[in-house]
Amino acid sequence: MEAAETPALFSKKGFYGALMEWAMRDERFKTQLFRFVDVLPTLTSSQEITRHLNEYLGEEQVQISAALRLGLKAASGASWLFGGGIKSQVTGMARQFMLGNDPKEIIEILLKLHKQDTAFTVDVLGEAVVSEPEADQYAQRYLDLLDLLGREVSKRQPPCKSNQGSRGPLPALNVSVKLSALYSQVHPTDPKTAVRHISQRLRPILRRAKELGAFVNFDMESYALKDLTLESFRTIFEESEFAEGPLCGLALQAYLRDSKADLHRMVDWARTQNRRITVRLVKGAYWDYETVMAHQRHWPVPVFAEKAQTDANFEKLSQFLLENDRVVDSAFGTHNVRSIANVLAHAERLGVNPRAFEFQMLYGMADSIKSAVLQIGCRLREYCPVGELLPGMAYLVRRLLENTSNEGFLANKYAKGAGREELLKNPLEIPAPPSVPAPAHAGHEFQNEPLTDFTITKERERMTQAITALRDDLGRRQPLLINNKAVTTAEWLPSLNPANQSEVVGYAAQASITQAEEALSAARAAQPKWARVAAHDRAEFLEKIATLMRRDKAGLCALEVLEAGKNWTEADADVAEAIDFCDFYAAVMRDLGQPKLTQKVAGETNSQHWLPRGVGVIIAPWNFPLAIVTGMTTAAVVAGNTVIVKPSDQTPIIGARLVSLCLEAGLPPGVVNLITGPGSTVGAHLVGHPRLDFIAFTGSKEVGLKIWESAGRTLPGQRDLKKVVCEMGGKNCIIVDSDADLDEAVVGCIASAFGYQGQKCSALSRLIVLEDNYDKFLNRLIAAADSLRVGPAELPGSIIGPVISRDAQQRILAIIETGKKEAKLAWQGSVPDNANACYVPPTIFADVPASSWLFREEIFGPVLAVTRAKDFDEALSLANDSDFALTGGCYSRSPENIALVKAEMVCGNLYINRGITGAVVERQPFGGFKMSGGGTKAGGREYLENFLVPRVITENCLRRGFAPAEES
Amino acid sequence: MEAAETPALFSKKGFYGALMEWAMRDERFKTQLFRFVDVLPTLTSSQEITRHLNEYLGEEQVQISAALRLGLKAASGASWLFGGGIKSQVTGMARQFMLGNDPKEIIEILLKLHKQDTAFTVDVLGEAVVSEPEADQYAQRYLDLLDLLGREVSKRQPPCKSNQGSRGPLPALNVSVKLSALYSQVHPTDPKTAVRHISQRLRPILRRAKELGAFVNFDMESYALKDLTLESFRTIFEESEFAEGPLCGLALQAYLRDSKADLHRMVDWARTQNRRITVRLVKGAYWDYETVMAHQRHWPVPVFAEKAQTDANFEKLSQFLLENDRVVDSAFGTHNVRSIANVLAHAERLGVNPRAFEFQMLYGMADSIKSAVLQIGCRLREYCPVGELLPGMAYLVRRLLENTSNEGFLANKYAKGAGREELLKNPLEIPAPPSVPAPAHAGHEFQNEPLTDFTITKERERMTQAITALRDDLGRRQPLLINNKAVTTAEWLPSLNPANQSEVVGYAAQASITQAEEALSAARAAQPKWARVAAHDRAEFLEKIATLMRRDKAGLCALEVLEAGKNWTEADADVAEAIDFCDFYAAVMRDLGQPKLTQKVAGETNSQHWLPRGVGVIIAPWNFPLAIVTGMTTAAVVAGNTVIVKPSDQTPIIGARLVSLCLEAGLPPGVVNLITGPGSTVGAHLVGHPRLDFIAFTGSKEVGLKIWESAGRTLPGQRDLKKVVCEMGGKNCIIVDSDADLDEAVVGCIASAFGYQGQKCSALSRLIVLEDNYDKFLNRLIAAADSLRVGPAELPGSIIGPVISRDAQQRILAIIETGKKEAKLAWQGSVPDNANACYVPPTIFADVPASSWLFREEIFGPVLAVTRAKDFDEALSLANDSDFALTGGCYSRSPENIALVKAEMVCGNLYINRGITGAVVERQPFGGFKMSGGGTKAGGREYLENFLVPRVITENCLRRGFAPAEES
């Protein structure tokens, strides 16, 4: 291997080498380059290519040293920046790693490998599968590939040398399959359904493979799919039809902390099944992604933090595999010479025939290592992706990253010129780098509550049990809670399960005006004393409430499922957000509780602190039935105010549960009082009351404007100008640019539009798509929408459930009928035939004119209006043509268009290249302006200030001409 | 001197020494001890003494080491903490430094000094002189003292040895006079009047001194009085009556940077006058005070920063004095052996007879040095304060500070045991300590505009000239300014000088509804473009406006004097505040202009930034005619909004001047538009307009509530919920505790109640005085009020001027008449008999019941209601019994009562032990709640957020599983 020539890739000659070297030196350039490479295949005109090239890699965008620029020019690569040949050059780059899509070319390349004594496995590259038709297409492509290669491969004699194993010849035809491409609706709460659907699409492939004597490998993808992949593997190969064949195997990733347990389990399974399977041990290609996602979710990071740990684990697992040579075949996927040598050494020590196992390497990489492996008589298989350039870009970028990584073996050897000793060092002897402290928060110790990982079986069981337990306890009467005492009423309103209107979740007390007055008196009486409780102690109450919510998490979720029709993950997110509000506002109040110096002045102390406003009413909606009422209530209360909580008529039982938790946490009488009853009488009476100081409202624009107006009137005897925190609706828009990553855009738009049936103020309801992509995108979008699973929220894996109530159902259905007159009905989903449930079929209108009602009014249901824009400026202008300004989004890979949207899109929360719902406390302070609200930000640092008034204390500390040092 | 016993003070034996040692070790204890000593004389019961002792020096208040506590006990001082003898012990302490008030005792002590060959000068200690009767009393006491001592001293033969000079015997009787005690209304703008009044009271004293052959010395006090003292000295001793006598001298302070020039000037004067005067060279006793005050005002610090610089300067000036021995007599006031030795060395070198000059030292200090000086045959004079214990406390605290200072010679020698070499080191050779960087501001570079120092002659001249120049230019027509163009109207309203209703300052255009609509359209059209101007560049416009205001400062002040009737210092403060608003909001906007990370998340960037609200109207009052309109306008504009400015009908010309300056600074057309005209039509039309986004209002509660209500209504076509920044009135209260420092309380209350005739929303209008002090305080207060100078604002030194208009005058006079029926008219001032001016006599009502109208309603004029409280709790409860919550204050020296007020007094701006008006930008963010406003804080960091809406941008920066390090 040492004798072999440095591969062209690292020769520092030519276009490609120069780029790689440059990327390795300059992180910013690397990012820009890879992002450009990523978007390139979608660009259809040379004009678009030039524009993106300049936006990513123009002189203003990337700062590179003169030497580098000169070096690049000298490498004769200068012209690439200006010529039109860039696309073909990048295609050339990609072709180093992929076989392309032309059957003839594929066969030629495979033949060439054959002549080099190298075996192969082929993998079909594909766009992300976002709908069931796409999954069908993907499955079909495997069948086609098997047919194509089955014909060709059978012609070849003698069989490839690398397919000659110690136990006899191996199948000449070897395919690798990604299970994520075989089902579009994998959902963490429902792996069983996923296995069923995947199995349905796998069977024809396995059948054909069996017929052809081909080998089928299951690739391993992201950690979230790992257990599902293992389960699918075991399930299908236990089916009698496949118990005897085809030959099969699966990949395991050594970078996973779980990998040892998984490997042991698979080896046990093989032993039990008495079936020889192949385990392809790889290191893992999604390290960045896994790390980022785990950090974002506050989940345990599934991968080892250090490359050396992965290398060491790979060596341990290699040894285990070789030790189990009698049960499993081993394939070692690595380009690391140390890892290879380690395998060989273990094999020798254990007396395992060197042809009993194989090495696998990626097509287009590590040629000298491949030659060396073949030279010493080992078996070698190349992993060969086939497919279109566009879907292959993700694969290309991963390869480029690998080649420019500071940790990859190849880059270390060729680009950084690391010596033999360093390259072959025992990974156990490599010291871990000093640990970096966790990112510091500004002034407080808040951390978001993690969402539940429903891929964990125990979590799914807990949820199922909670729903069952709750169902046994439904239908109770929920009294008012005034001064910490239950108060019953004459009237009671049932709260019904949206998925089953004959199921009464509970009965809500209906307060009279007198009882509302009593609640107000209780709050008023309690307020001065509560205000004197130290901010620190008030914060502790909130943290106690958070702890109680964590204790009751599954139960609270179950209640949301049955009362609000939220599916498991939506309910879980809502409860997590409620916990976040408690903890975050507690942290913020601890900070606000400390007076802040305004200016350092000699002889005088000047500090600002905050006082509570007094007594408020909390008027909450049903769509985030726990989180929003909790956020508004805890913010007001931790600030030293007392409140009357008036939950929505649709979710009174959840609202009451919050108040009960407040009481359980030990809040003194009168601090939080529960009033349920009709908003038009009881709510309006409280809002207009002269003894009320503030109102926190989240709900419809209609009610919000009435409250705003009512609060404007200052009545005799009123203590304060009434403050209103008013969060209303949205008519939120996403722009899909012509260069958007459609895989991501489809998924993000579907989730934003139809998540919780579109009943979120943040929901997507106007989708503006640029002409270039319009038809293609709309087709994929509709197919994806059509693949969504519809059913009651309690059923795990239900994405679309019923809307909140019969009234809402009728209202939205009527809107859809009206909409049909205004725009083209592009698609309407089907829903279960259940007269007891409040289903509304999810609906997409296309070519919706900006003037139409569908484009302008909030619907608050699963109805999406899609509009075409001729260019980005028009798209932006359409986006901003709204009375609302709540959320907005844009999918684009044009840095300038992204900058334009950041500068100009009129909304309170803007999301770039992701969905527009699911704001996280502290991370995405939430709220809008125009007719969407007063410009407050729930979950933001300034939110508590809405419930406080500032007060400045100035103390002259100069006495007799003397000011102590500490006070001056 | 070395041979002499360590003086008892530093013997570390006994009560006093232990305290001093403790104080020197522990800064906190020192502060608490001195504050206790300060308040002690006012405490009349042993209960009160015990309470204060615990509040200041209880175990929870001062942390002292066990060793110290033990040491104190061992020093047999333990009992003082618990016994009732504390007052007599402190009195004993005081008596070490003061002669007391008993003629017999005074004479005894002076006789004792006489026997020790020590001369004396006596000084009458007194409370601060806050009224003219007090100044009369003080002058009388000098006459009495001269009579008393004249009789006694003439008896003594032979004359005291220290009064035997080289040029013959010196007067046996020597008195030191503080000029500040001879006139209560010294005002920086008008030194001439002060000199006149001081001279009037001096003449009888000088006459008597001349008759008695006594010597009169002018003491030197704070720097602000220095020039006045020098001027008074020169003026009176140039009068023919005193040209020949009495013998006289004055003190000069070597710590002043000015002292060299002043000394030269006085020596020249003496030479010119051919009159031998004595210059007493001291180092200066107000170093802390001068430093603090200069820092607070951003004025040049008048004193040397380092003690060594002062010592060096003392040596230089000593030499100069000795060099001018033929012109002046020298007295060296110092306890520093090095300074003394330096004098002697110079005298020897220059051949000055050692009995041609004298040393002066303080009674009760430095006994060993005194003995040494006498032993070597020098003349020695002791400075002997006589008077009551209470007024002497300031003097005592200064002495205690001196004895515990880290820099004093005596403390260095005795308490810290510094060696001879260190003590006698040449001050020029002492290295300066490393310079401490200026206090850092949080994230921006704002500094308050200094007030004008009118003690500087040039500043007074500039102001006089500006008024003259303005008067030549009055009576112009001020058009509207729309889209940067002048627009004339059909109607014009004259704006009149409150002090002369026949003087028209200018004519304000009276806009029609159509013109208001034009202004709105202009603002609307300009807004989107203005919003796109970078925050940084918008901030620069404000800084430009500030620069223009600085350029026009005197002119703007003059305009306020004539149009608003503000006196010089009030006008100057208002213009400085306007400049502050520009600079401060610019600094805050630069900061807000930077998006802020909300949370650090892998793979995603999340930041919050701010967008302008749109178009607003600024409705401004007349009482801070430039500052408030500037603050509201610049805050709105720098935030990216466009505005219509509607100044008050009373001060339209000043309002227009602001808009003109905005235009001069280059603000684009339509950004700031000027509309003048009737609020009830034009103002109301704008406020209710659906195309308006926000209103910034400062004014009356009546109008404020109407605006609040109007803004609550959201009309069709309206873009946003209307935001109102609403600052209204106050009914502000000060509590005067039974232990308050009345010297300070009287001055602070008078300024707060009657500054600008009480026409400030922050003005004091309810004064709640504890029973114990009620009569005494009220008497001093009335006397002080009665001493205020009333006259037109343009007259320098006028404290009370006319109220803003004829209407206001009639309204307030009517209120006073009504008030007479509700409460006791305690005092009413007199005003100039000028029918053309709008004077209202300042008025104090006493025993005002809390139920009365006078106690509850805002008057906005020079009317003060005084109410009696039986204890502090009642006082606080009375204070909080108000519909308003703007400013509040308390004068107290009880730490617990101060803490109580800080916790409980309901107001937006609380001031402890100082006046309650004059909030400074950034230092005292200003605004209140309840019926005083919406809880906004002008001049605070959060203020700009009222004119902005927050927006959060979330960008997914994970592409193809890759997130660049810089974005994750």
Interface residues (C-beta under 8 A of the other chain):
Chain A: E27 R28 K30 T31 F34 R35 D38 Y286 D288 Y289 T291 V292 M293 H295 Q296 M393 A394 V397 R398 L401 P439 H441 R532 T598 Q599 K600 V601 A602 G603 E604 N606 Q608 L611 R613 L705 W708 E709 S710 A711 G712 R713 T714 R719 D720 L721 K723 C726 D741 D883 R893 I898 K902 A903 C907 G908 N909 L910 Y911 I912 N913 R914 A919 V920 E922 R923 Q924 P925 F926 G927 F929 K930 M931 G933 G934 G935 K937 G940 R941 E942 E945 L948 V949 P950 R951 V952 I953 T954 E955 N956 L958 R959 R960 G961 F962 A963 P964 A965 E966 E967 S968
Chain B: E27 R28 K30 T31 F34 R35 D38 Y286 D288 Y289 T291 V292 M293 H295 Q296 M393 A394 V397 R398 L401 P439 H441 R532 T598 Q599 K600 V601 A602 G603 E604 N606 Q608 L611 R613 L705 W708 E709 S710 A711 G712 R713 T714 R719 D720 L721 K723 C726 D741 D883 R893 I898 K902 A903 C907 G908 N909 L910 Y911 I912 N913 R914 A919 V920 E922 R923 Q924 P925 F926 G927 F929 K930 M931 G933 G934 G935 K937 G940 R941 E942 E945 L948 V949 P950 R951 V952 I953 T954 E955 N956 L958 R959 R960 G961 F962 A963 P964 A965 E966 E967 S968
